[in-house]
Structure formats: C-alpha cells, structure tokens
Amino acid sequence: MSIALRASRENGAMALYAALPLQRGQIRLLYLLPDHRTAAPLQAELVVVDVDQVEHEYMALSYCWSKTPSPDPILVNNREIAISLSLDAVLRQLRDIGSRPPTSLDDTAPQSIRNSWCFGLEQQDSPIWVDAICINQQNDEEKAQQIRLMKDIYSSARPVILWLGCEAEDTTLAFRFMYALAEIQDWNKRQRNQTLGYLLQAGNHADAWLALGRLFDRPWWTRLWIMQEIVMSEESIFMCGRHSIHGILWGKTAAVTYELVEALDRLVEASLVPAWSGYFGKFYHAHARFLLLFQLRVSLYKSRRGLPRHGSCTGYFEQFLTLAKGCRASNDRDKIFGIIGLAEAFGDTVPVAIDYKLSTRELYIAVAVALHERAQNFDFLEHLEDKHSIDFSRNFELPSWVPDWTLRSTASLGRIIGLRGMRTWSGKDQKHIQLSEIMTFTRDSVPNCSFEPQSNKMIVKGFRFDTVKQRAQRFYDLNQDLAHNLAVTSKRYGSRICESRAISYHAKSVAAFWEDRLGSPDKLDVFSTHVNRQFNCFDPLLDSDKPSKSQIDVFETKEQHTYGICSSILQDGDIICGLFGARLPVILRPRQQGTWRIVDCCLLLGRELMQGLAMDDLQQGKFFEQEFIIV
C-alpha cells in the first residue's frame, strides 16, 4: 500500500469519527450492505445509538486481530476505511450467509447435524458491533470509555459471533465431532462412559482428535478479549469459515469432554498415553481454560436472574488476572483494563481505574500494590515469570517484585502450586488433598510491608531460612537415594489405574455410532490394546538415565540440607526466606547497598515445612526476623 493511499484512508477514518462523535453511554453500529457477489467490495453504514436503548437486535463480533492489511478497504458512509485481512474474511462470510445453501457441514454428515446451521444468522440486515470500526482506535479517551461499556455491549448482543478464522481441511471433521459430543451429553452417565471409552481404545478416530486439537490451537483462543466475549454473552455462536455451532451446544461439548479429560488424566498417569502430547495435547491444554470460562458464564447467567450461585463477589479480579496471563493483547495495558469490566460484572470492586495516560510500568506497579492491599498477602508474587537468565533484564524496567502481565507465569511449578483436589495414593485408599491448605509456609502470619514505587522498593519483614548450596535439573544429580524413594512412590501411584477392570460396552453399537457421526475410523497404533497390563511411570525429575526436559531447577540448601524446586535459574548463594504473609518460600538474590531482588517462589520438600514448621523454629530462636528491601 502506498503512503498516499494509506494517508487517504486514515484521513477518511478521522473524518468518519468526527462526523459521528460518541456521548456517554453511546456506541456505533455497522450496517453491512448486502451483495450476492462474493468478491464485491464491502460497503456499510455506521450509526450512533445508546447502548441501553438499541431498538433492534445487533450482533457483536469477536475475531482475532491481524497485522496483515486487506488489499481492499471497506466503504463506510462513502469513506474508505482500511481493515485487516482477518476482519475482511469474517465480514464477507457474514454478508454471504443469505446467499449460500442452508448447510453448515458437508453432505456426508447426518441429517440432524446438517439441519443445525447458523442459528438465526439469516437476519442479514442486523447491525454489527465490531471494535476495529465502531471504536476510534486512535483516540485513547474514547477507547477507555468504550472499554467500560464492553460488558453491556456483549451482554446486549444477540448473538455474539465468535469467529475462529477461515476453515481448514479438517474443520468439518472437528465440527462433526463437537456435534456428536454434544449429543452424548443428553445421555445417561453409563451410556456416555461406554461411548467415550471407545475413543480411548487403540487410537479410534485419532483423526477427529487431531482436528479438534487444531481447532483449539487457533490464535483466537489466545486473545485477551475472549474472556469478556464468552462470559458476558447471553447468546453466542462459534463460527469457522462456513461452519458454525451454537454456544449452548458448545457448552454441552465442554461438559462431556470434562468427563473425558478426567479419564485422560488417569491414562496419562498410568503412562498409557504420553503426557501433554499425542492426539490430546493441544485439546487438553486449551480445554481447561475454556471450561472455566464457560462455568463463569453460567454463574453470571444465574446471578442476572436472581438464582443462587457458588462463591462470593470478591477475588474475581485476581482470577481473571491469572487467566489473562496466558492471553495476548495488542496493547500491554489491556491485560489489566480488559478484565476490569468483567470483574465488576461479578460484583467485585476493582482497585484500578481505566486510564490510558498511565504507562505500562506505572500500571503494573499499581496493580501489584493493589493486589497486596486487597488480599493482605503475597500471592501476587506467584505470578512472577520464570527467569531463564541471571541478568534480571525485565520489560518496562519493572522492579523484581512486580509481575509482568505480558508474560506467562511459571509453567512447571505453576502446575504444582495451582492444583486443586490432587489425588494421592496410600494403600487402597484414595485421598483428596487441597494443596491451597498445605502451602502455608509462614502459616497465618500478618504481612508487614510498605511500598515506595518511585524508588522501586518493597520493604517487607520476614526471616532467612537457608542458602542455596547446589542446584541441578534432576534430583538424581543431588541425591540418588532420594530420587529412588520418590520414583518408587510415583510408580505405585501410577500403577493403580491399570489394576482396574476395563469398561465393558457393546463394541459394535458404539463403533457404529462414531462411524455414523465421524466416518470410518482412522486407527493409529499409539495406545496399548492391553489396558490391564502394568506400566511404569516416567518423571523427568526422577529418572536417572534420560535427561530432563522440564524448565525447573532442583536444589539443596546449605545448612538445613533441605531439597526444593524452583522454576528459575538459581545461583549458589541465593537465599530462601519466608516473608510474613506469603504461603510459599521466596528466593532472594543480594544486590548493592543491602537490597535484594526476588528470583522466584519455590517449593520445599516435606509437608511439615510447607505447613509452617519454620515458624515454630522462628519462635524458638533458630531463625531471626529481619527486614528486606526488595527492588
């Protein structure tokens, strides 16, 4: 695109928004003009309406932003506006809905599936709310005002179109699979178990798992804004090219696959399938996050209708921050601003205001201070990113105690400290342990902390527990006897799954069901056909022959001879300390002039230690209270 053409379209956009200014509580809606020619230029009209007084139903569009511009602009109110290639694709798809035959899937799909198509999208004259056009992206003040209205925009839309992107070769199979899973949800539990069990045997319909995994692996799932778009919507439709499925059916799919994931957990544990890989890998990772969003949507739905729901109205802001760490946003400040309206919709009072005049550094520091003052603890430190180098170079020149919300937090250690209802094996009894109740290194101690944001300082009291003596990637490299004992326990835990009897079902009828819904199965020899045989568990931290592929370090302390796990690169001489009010031990590294930097949180082996044994030693004088100036 030439400089002159780009300038012309930017001037056209400025003139367009100048002619349609927004007052408080107002939004713009886009009327897409019909045209039966697929390749015809996009044309539309933009109007201003009050968000709470919209006379006609409108659609809100959720899609993945793209930096690749479309070669063809959209003509809005007779002015050329530049749009991205991804937005061009979805607008053309919506415009073409009225001209293509009423089928969402190919002719080989069952009639019950082919009859389910687009769910009301035949209303081609419905206006559309799409952020790239309906918001002046060059006006920060308008953006801030519109972000505050997001919860109203998405909750009022009928429906919210969740555009996953253009279809691929296996998209049809993925949607057929989802329709079949949604159908199973209406059956009784015994029938569901029998039918789902067939999918976990001998690689049956592996191609369907691959297709579903690729659908969940699309960039749309990493967007920050899908949190609002899924949770806040009263009615939603997932679309991928010419394929679509209503949000209600997708919710049924999520519910039935939750049971499937539980079965998969047991198979992974017994090493029947490779952990975090294979047919289920990408689906396994994305599913848990989507299921949580769907459960939040149900909770909000109940709240709107005065129905009882579980949980209080506090803590949602922290939960959404945790979810947002794995998402992407074009503006780093939106990692915070994008969830404020969502938390407020659940009745949570958010301590940070939407203000684009704040720099990213100022905003992230303010959030860290606010999280501490809200909860009166140091849980926010668990969001610090893994440090795979020792130079401590950080984005935005953030202090070491401030989480960088643009980066993912701990991967390996995060799975450990974030578990709920972890299963443990002891003889014939299965016990459920809430790790959140165990991880209380400083018990119920009260934080003694002050902040000096201008000088990057967090001044906190605690005690020094020990010093890192040596570190490695495997426990085997630190202590062979320790590694052997842990390995025996782990293998005993994994083996119990294989001792259970295989699920019995009428194989022919179940196979016929899946063949009718998905086509002939594509069997690949990945799973063992002998479900009841014994398998050995493999843990990269314990194995003495194979190198570790994990991103975590294990270490031994100098004086207490305690072993621990950390997700960042350590140095000999780093200290492990307890900060009053912190549920996990914190590793500090000395800096100039008596200051410290936080390396990471860690786990120490030994339940008694993680339940606060060190606090007894502190009272007995084994450790001493001291002040840490952390920068």
N, C-alpha and C positions, 0 to 999 in steps of 0.2 A: 504494500500500500504506500502510495507516495505521501510526502509530507503535506502537500497541499490538500490532498483528499482527506487525510486524517484530520487536519485542522478544520476543514469544511464540516466534517461530521461532528467534531467537538463543538464547534460554534452552533450547529443545529441543535445539539443536545442542550446547550446553555440557553438558547432561545426558547426551546420547548419548556424547560422547567421554569424559566422566568415568566412564561405565559400562564403556567399552572402552579402558582405558589400554594403551599400547604399551611393551613392553620392547625392549631392544636386539635388532635383527635381526628384528623383527616388523612386519607390515603388516596393514592392514584390507582385506577384500574385500567387494564388494557383490553380493548375490544378487538379481537383478531378478525380481520375481514375475510370472508370465505373465498376460496378459489379452488376449483376442481383440478387445476393443473398443479402437479406436484412440484415442478421446477419453477413455478411462477414466483416472482418476488413477494416477500412478506409485507403486508400492509396492515396497519392497525390504527385505532383511535384511542387516545389517552384522555381520561376524565378524572375529576376530583370528586370524592364522596366522603361523607362522615362514616367512620368505621362502625359506629353503633347504629347507623340509620341507613344501611345499604338496602335498597328496595328489592334488588334481585340477588339470587344466589350467585356467588362467584367461586372460581377455582383459584387456589393458591398453588404455586409451582415450586417444587423442590428439585434441584438439579445440581450437578457438580460443575462448579465454575471452571473455565478453561482459559488459559492464556493465549490459545490459538484463535485469532480472529476469523470470523466468517468472511469470505470474499464478497458476500452480498450483504448490504445493510438492510435494516428493516425501515420501512417508511412509516413514521408515526406522526400523525397530524401534518402530513405532507412535508416532513423534515426527515432527512436521512440520519439514522442513529446506528452506530457501529455496535455489533453484538458478537459474542463468541460463537465458535463453531458448535459447541455443545448446546447452547441456547437455540441456535438456528435449527438444530435437529429436532428438539422437542417441540418447538413451535410449529414446525412443518408437520410433525406427527399429529399434533392436536388438530391442526387445520384439516388434515386429510382424513380424520376419523369418519366424517359423514359420507365420504366417497368410496370407502373400501367395504368389502362384504363383511357381514356380522360374524366373524370368527376370529378368535384370539390365538388358536392353535392350529396345527396342520390337520389334514383330513384323516389322519390315522388315529387321532385322539378319540376317546369315547364321546358319544353324543352329549352326555351330561357335562363334559368339560367344554366341548365346543359351544354349548349354549350359554356358558358363562363368559360374557365378553363385555369389557369396558364399563359396565355398571353405571349407566347414566351419562356417560361421556358423549352420548348422542346430542346433548344440548350444546350444539356447536356455537350458539350465539352467547353463551355465558362469558362474562368478562373474566380476565385472568389477573391475578396479582403475581408479579414476578419482580424480585428485588432489583435486578440489574437495570430494569427500565422504569419501574414505578418509584424508585428512590434515586435522588440525585447523588450519585456516588462521590461527587467532588465537593459536597457540602457536609462537613463533619457535624454541624449543628443539626441539620435535617436527619442525618443518619442516626444520631443519638436519640432524637425524638421518635423516629420510626422504630428503632430497636425496642423502645419502651412499649410500643404497640404490638410487637410481634405476637405475644400471647393472645391478643384479641384478634389479630389478623388470621392466625392459623385456627383458632377455635371457632371462628365465624365462617370459615371457608367450607363450601360443600361442592366437591371434596377437596382434599389436599392431594395433588398429584405428585407422587414420589418417583421421579424419573431416574432409573438406574443407568440409563445410557442406551445406545443402539444395540440391537440384538447380535449375538454371535452364533456360531454354528450349533452350539449345544444349548442355546437358550430355550428352545422349545421343550427339550427333554427336562430341563430344570423346572419349568413351569408345570409340566405334566406331573413331575414328582411332587411338587408342592400341593397340587390339587388332590393327588392321591393321599398324601399325608393328612390333609385337612379332612378328607372323607373318613379316614380311620379314627379321627378324634371323636366322632359321634358314636363309636362302637364301645362295647364294654371293655374293661381293662384286660380281661383274659384274651379276647379276640385281638386287641391291639398288640399284646405281648407276643402272641403267636405270629401275627403278620409282620411285626417289626423284627422279630427274631430271625426270620428268614433272610432279611437283608444283611445280617451279621454272620452269615454262614457262607464259607467258601467263595467269598467275593461276588455274591449275587448282585447283579445290576451295579457293578462298580462304576460304569459309565455315568449312571444317574448321580452317584455321589460326587464324582468329578465335576459334573455340570453344576450341581448345587453349590459346591465349593467355589467354583469360579464366579458364580453369581454373587456369592457373599464376599468375594475378594475384589469387587469393583471399587473404584475410587470413591464412589458416592458414600460408602459406609464409613469412610474416614472423615467426612465433613463434620464440623462442629455443629452446624445448624440443624442437623437431622434430629438432635435431641429435642429441640422445640417442635420441629415439624411432625415427629412421630407422637410425642407425648401430648401435645396440645390439640391435635386434630380430633374433631368429632367424627369425621369420616375421611378415610384415606384410601387411595388406590395406588398400588405399585405397578409401574409400567417399565417395560424394557423392550424398546422397539415396538413391534405390533402386539406384543404380549402384555397381558395385564391380569392382576388378581386383586380382589377387594381386600382391604385391611382386616376385615373380620376373618376371612379365610386364612390370611397370612398369620393372624393370631392363633387360629386353630393349629396351623402348621408348627408355630413356635411351641405350643403346649404339648403336642405329641412328640416333637423332637426333643423336648426336655427329658421325657422318659427314655428316649433313645440315647441321649448323652449320658444319662446315669448308667445305662447298660454299657456304653462305650468306656466309661470310667473303669468299670470292672474288667473289661477286656484289656485296656491299656495297663491296668495294674498287674494283670496276670501275664503280660507280655504276649498276648495273642495278636495284638496289633502294635505297630511301632508308635510310640508316644509322639504327639504333636506332628505327625506326618501321615503319609499314605492318603487314602481316599478322603479321610475325615478331617485332615489337618486344618485347612482354611475354614471349613464349615465349623469345626469345633471351636476355633478361636473367636469367630465373629458371632456365633450363636448366643453365647452367654451375655454378651453386651446387648444384643437386640432383645433378648428375653427380658432383661432388666428394664429396658425402656418400655417394653410392652406392659410389664407389670405396673410401672409407674403410670402409664396411660390409663389402665384400669382403675388404679387408685384415685386418680384425678377425676375420672368419669363418675365414680361413686361419690366423691366429695361434692361435685357440682349438683348432684341430685339428692343431696342430704342423706346418703347412705353411709353406714359406718365403714371405716377403713382402718387398716392397721398402721401403727406408728404415730408419732407426734408431728407437729408442724415445724420442728427445728431440725437442723442438721442436713436439710436438703441441699443447701448451698455447697457444703463440703462434699456431699455425694456427687453432685453434678460436676464439681471441680475435678474429682477423681476420674469420672468418665471422660471429661473434656481433655485430659492429658493425652489420651490416645487419638485425639482428633486433630484435624488440620483447619486452619483459618487463614484467610489472605491477610488479615490484619492481626498482629500478635496480641493486641489489646482485646480483640473479640473473644479470646479464650476465656476472658473474665466477663466482659459485657454481654456475651452471647448467652449466658446462663442466668443472668440476674432476673430477667422476667420470668423464666421458668421456675426458679426457686420461689419467687414471690407468688406465683400461681398456686403453690402448695402451702401458702401462708407463712413462709419463712421470711423473716426480716433480714435483708441483705445489708451488710455494713459498708458497702462500697457503692458509690454513685457512678452512673454512666457519664463520663467526661472525657472526650477525646483530646482535651487540652493537656491531659496528663501524659507524660512519656511512658513507654513500656516499663522502664526501670522504676519510676515513681509508683506506677500502678501495682506492680508485683510486690514491691516492698510494703505498700499499704495493705495489700491482701494478706501477706504473711503476718503483719501486726494484728490485723483484724481477726484472723483465724485464732491467734493465740488469745486475744482478749475475749473472744466469744466462748471458746471451749475451756480456757484456763488450763491448757496442756500444750504439749509439743508434738501432737500428732502431725502437724503440717510438715515437720522435718522428714517424715517418711515419704514425702513427695519429691525429695531432692533426687536429681538424676544420678545415674551411675557415672563415676569418674574413671575413665579408662586411661588417663594420663595423670601425671603428678604436677603439672604446671598450673592447675587451677584456673585456666583461662575460661571465662564464662561469658555467655551472651549478655549484652546490655550492662556490663560491668556490675553485675549483681553481687551483693555480699554472699558469703558461703552459706548463710542460714536462710536465704530466700529461695524458694522453689522457682525454677524456670518452667513456666507452664507451657512453653512451646516444645518441650522435650518429654519423652516418655520417662516415667519413673522406673524404679528397679524392676527388672524382669524376673530373674530367678528368685531373689529374696522376696520380691513383692508377692509372688505366688504363695510363699510360705506364710508371711505375716498377714496376708489377706484372706486366708482360708477360713471358712465357717463350717462347723459341723464336720470336721475332719474325722475320717474313720480310723480307728486303731484296732489292732488285733491282739487279743490276750486270751489264749486258750480257745474255748468255744464261744466266748462272749464277745460281742461287738460293741464297742463303746463309742459314744459321740462326745467329742471334746470341743468346746468353744475356745479357740485359741485367743480370742479377744479378752477372755477372762484370765488367761495364763500370762499374756505378755504385759506384766506389771512390774518391771524391773525395779522401779522406785515406789512400788505399791501406791498408796493413796496420798503421796506427798503433795504438798501445795507448791506450785511454781513461785519462785522468787526471781522476777525478771523485769528488766526495763530496756527500752529501745532508744537509740539515738540514730534515726535514719540518715540524718545529714552526714554523720561520720561513719556510717555503715556498721554501727556497733549494736550488738545484742549482749547485754550484761546479765548473766544468769548464775545462780548458785547451784552447786551440786557437789559431787565427790569424785575423786580419781580412783578407779577400780584397779587398773593394771596397765601394763605396757605391752605392745605387740613385740614378741620375741622373734618369731619366724612365721613366714606365710608360704602357702603353696596353692596348687589348684586342686589337689586331692588330699583327703585325709590319709590315704596310704603313704603319702610322702612325709607326713608328720609323725604318724604312729601306726605301724602295721597292725598291732593288736587291736587298736580302737577301730580301725577300718573293718577288720574281720568280724568283730562283735556286731557292728551295725549292719553289715551285709547279711549275717545270719538272721537278724530280726526282720530285715526288709524282705528276704526270701520267704520267711514264714508268713508274712503278711500277704504277699502276692499269691502264694500257693493256695490259699483257702478258696479263692474264686473257682479254681479248676476242680475242686473237690465236689462242687455242687452238680446236681444232675442237669443234663441239657433240657431245654424247654421242648416239650412234645407238642406236636401240632400235625394237622393233616397236610402234609407237604404238597400234595398235588393241588389242592384247592387254593392254598396260599400262593403257590407258584403261578397258578392261573390268574389270580387277582393281579399280581405285579406285572405279568406279561400283558394283560389286557390294558393296564394303565401306562406301562412304560415301554412295551415292546419286548422282543426277545432279549433275555439277559446276556450281558457280556461278562463272562466269568473269567477272572484272572486269579492265578494261583498265588494268593498273598496270605490268606488266613489258613490256619491248620484245620483239616477236616476232623481231627480227633480232639473234640472240645474238652474231653475229660482227662487228657494227659497232663503231666506235670510240666511246668515251665519255670525257668529261672528268671528272676527279676534282674534288670541291669540298671545300676545307678552310676552315672559318670563320676560321682564324688567318691564312690567306694571301690570301684573296680581297679584292680592292681595292674592290669595288662593294657587296657585301652585308654588313650589319652582323653582328658576331659574336654567336652565341647561346650561346657557351661561358661557363663560370664562372671562367675563368682569366685572369690578367693576364700580359702580356709586359713585359719591362723591359730597359733598357740601363744598364750600370754607368758610373760617372763616370770612373775612371782607366784601367781595362783595356779599356773600350769593348766589353765582352762582353754578349751577349744571353742572356736566360733566361726561364723560365716558372715561374709560381707560381700557386697556387690560391686565394690570399687577397688581400685588398685591401692594396696597399702604399702607403707614403708616401715622398716624396723624403727621403733621409737615412737610410733603413733600411740596415743593413749586411749584407753577405753574408760569412759566416765559415765556416771549416772547424773542426769540433770533432773532436779526435782520437778515432778510433773510429767516426765517422759516415760512412756511404757516400754521403750526399747533402749538398750545401751547406745551411746553415741561415741563415735571415734573422732578424736580431735588431733590436729597436727599443729605443732608450735610455729608461731610466726615472730615477727620483730616486735620489740617493746612489750613483751609479756602478753601478746594477743594470740588468739587461736583461730584456726579455720576448721569448719566441720567437713570431715571426709564423707561420712555416711552413717546411717544407723546399722546395727548389726544384731545377730543372734548369738547367744552363748549356749553351748550345750549343757543341759542339766535343767530339769523342770524347776528345781528349787531356786536356782539362780534367777530364772525368768519370772518367778513368783515373788521375788523380793528378798531373798536370803541376804543379799548385800546390805540391805537396810538394817538388818539385825547386827551385822558386823560394824556398820557405821555407828550405831548406838553403843556398841561395846568398845569403841575406840580403835578398831582395826583400820578404819578409813577416817578421813577428816574432811569436814565441809570446807569448801573454798569457792572463790568467785572466779568465773571465766569471762573474759572479754572476747567475744567472738565477732570476727569481721568477715 
